[in-house]
Amino acid sequence: MTQSPERTTLPPYAMTRISDIEIDEVLSEFDNNPREAIRNLLHDLDVLAQDRDSAVSFGFVRGTVWQRKSGRSS
């Protein structure tokens, strides 16, 4: 008897499928250099994460004071 693979529920942000055309557009933007494309995409993600950190209040979360583990102050 063959087991069927488990179905997992994707989070809402993963529901959007990125097309091969969009991937090709990103690669062509960086002269088809995948390392440069990945480097720039990771940089963009870092900028978005830093922007989130500066825009979100981390004072109280569900009635308790939330503290960062990274040691950085907001």
N, C-alpha and C positions, 0 to 999 in steps of 0.2 A: 504494500500500500504506500502510495506517495503522499508525503505531507505537502500541503499547499503553503506557500510562503505567507508569513504573517503580514497582515495589512496594517500599516501605521497611519495615524492621522497626522497630516501635515499642518504646521501652524499657518495662520492666514497669510503671512508674508511669503511663504513658500508655494502658495497656490498659483502664483503667476509664473507661467513658463517663459523662460528666456529663449528666444528663437535663435537658430543658427545664424540668421542674417544679422541679428544684433551682436552676436559674438564676433562675426566677421567684421562688422563695422568697428568694434573696439580694437581688434587686432590691426586693421588697416590704419587706424588712427596712430598706431605706434609702429608703423612700417613692418607689420607682421612679426614683430618681436614679442613673443609671449611673455618673456621675463619682464620686459619693460611695461607691458600692459598690466600684468599682475602687480608689479611694483606700484604703478599709479592707482590701480583700483584699491590696493591696500592703504595707500596714502589717503585716498578719498574717504575710505571707511574710518580711518583714524581721525580725520578732520570732523566727520559727522559725529563720532563718539565724543570728541572733545566739546563740540557744540552742544550735544545733549547734556554733558556734565555741567556746562555753564548755565544751561537753561532750566534745569530741573532742581527743585528744592529737595534736599536730602535730610531735612530737619526731623520730621516725624513720619514714621512709616508704621501704620496700624497701631498707633498709640505708644510706640516706643521710639527712643532716639536711635537712629541708624548711624553706624560709624563705618567709614571706609576701612578696608583692610590694607589698601595700598599705601596708606600713610600720607597721601596727598590731601591738602585741604581744599574745600570748595570755595 
